[in-house]
Amino acid sequence: MSIWKLLVPQLKDRLHASGCFDRGARFILFLFLINSLELGANDSSNPASPFQRSVEPFLIQYCYDCHGDGMSRGKLAFDTYDSEASLVADHTLWLAVLKNVRAGIMPPHQRPQPTADEIQALVDWIKYEAFRIDPANPDPGRVTLRRLNRVEYRNTIRDLMGIDYNTLEEFPPDDTGYGFDTVGDVLTISPLLFEKYLQAAETIVDKSVPKTAANKPDRFFFEGAPPPDPEARHTYARQILERFANRAFRRPVDQATIDRLTALAETIYSEPDGSFETGVRQAMIAILASPRFIFRIEGSPPVQAGEAHSPLDEYALASRLSYFLWSTMPDPELIDLAQRGELRRNLARQVDRMIRDRRSDALIESFAGQWLQARDVEGVSLNERAVLRREGQNRRLELDRSLRLAMRQESELYLAHILREDRPILELLDSNYTFLNEKLAEFYGVPGVEGNKMRRITLPPDSPRGGVLTMGTLLTVTSNPTRTSPVKRGMFILDNILGTPP
């Protein structure tokens, strides 16, 4: 059905109600009818589009009073688009419509409300027609090129080079998106940061790779003294650099790159005062300063006949697993499975292995620190005296460093328990246990806990604790300096628990 057909009876009723159904009004109605007849003739040969059948009547009945017919509340009008195609193609508009209608925000409560079936028809059209979502053949999209953040870079250098490079002091803080510092869209690289990476590569190689054969630190990259024969020395340098580049880039390196790295090393160690180790060191610096090391570059095989999309290759899958669960490079077991093309077949087993590995503490610390803002609890400023006066308490509120640390550890241990023991996800919100030591238990009013060690404690039946929403960490970081803040806590729940930010 066309919009003209829907507007004609409404226009006729309005003109009759206003008592102005004169010759001018009849002429306007005549024009509408002509358009309706013409479009109706077209409809016989061109059936109405899904938009005209499912969405247009909904908009006219429930939305046009504020967003059409000359009205543009919120600077939005559905009838100002050049064509139906341009209207349907505005995904930003339809995402807003989807959120507001499904949440019951629109239409406003004082306006006529659509039925559940009408809402479902609109939601289905937005998802499956406007957004072209196909559950049987989902589009995986594309991932923004991701730079290693400071934690990932530090852990990768530790596992690759055997040294601890303090990126928190050497690199500027990472930007965050949606509350997390692992979002590729915000992990940009500035000229200053690029210089920092060059300096870091030189410092790291200087500390971990020997300058001469006689100078061998604990972490040694050479299997023996370089052979005197030039051709054999070239082959030896190539083997060292290929092995190192494969590990640093987290995937096999093309031979042209290995040729360039070997030529760079050969140029340095062929100089009169150069040594074999110095040449190889310079090539290693180039590897650590390469985008292939600093960024997580993913690959996928060519699309096969009959496929709409090609899956990630096994090396990219290994990197996704390791940086998600461990915040570091893949270990030899992941790389070996990827090399044999067996990682995807063993995915569930590898995920279980990696979660139970202590390296998954990196996931717990990062996720709890950013989702629950546990990183901030030790630095939140509180006016304890003002809080005491407001609460009418006589005892001193000792929110000191040790208590704040216990709050952070409670959040981390709680998430780790749910993850590693495969507990129901609803326990994030409500449970009869938490992790306490004596000091935090006393602060919560939980009796019978002694000692400084954090451990799982079954809570008394009348305890309001249990779940992340009543943890000291969350309550502290969502407070104002002198009082609690229902607004901050409400925003946190809307944004981080319900996924519906205000």
Secondary structure, DSSP 8 states (H G I E B T S, - for coil): --HHHHHHHHHHHHHHHHT---HHHHHHHHHHHHHHHHHHHHHHHS---HIIIIIHHHHHHHTHHHHSTT--GGG--GGGSSSHHHHHT-HHHHHHHHHHHHTT-SS-TTS----HHHHHHHHHHIIIIIS---TTS--------EE--HHHHHHHHHHHHSS---HHHHS-----BTTBTT-TTT----HHHHHHHHHHHHHHHHHHS-SSTT---SS---SS---SSHHHHHHHHHHHHHHHHHHHTTS---HHHHHHHHHHHHHHHTSTT--HHHHHHHHHHHHHTSHHHHEE--------TT-SS----HHHHHHHHHHHHTSS---HHHHHHHHTT-TGGGHHHHHHHHHHSGGGHHHHHHHHHHHS-GGGTTT----HHHHHHHHT--S-----HHHHHHHHHHHHHHHHHHHHTT--GGGGT--SEEEE-HHHHHHHT--S--SS--EEEE--TT----SGGGSHHHHHHTS-SSS--HHHHHHHIIIIISS---
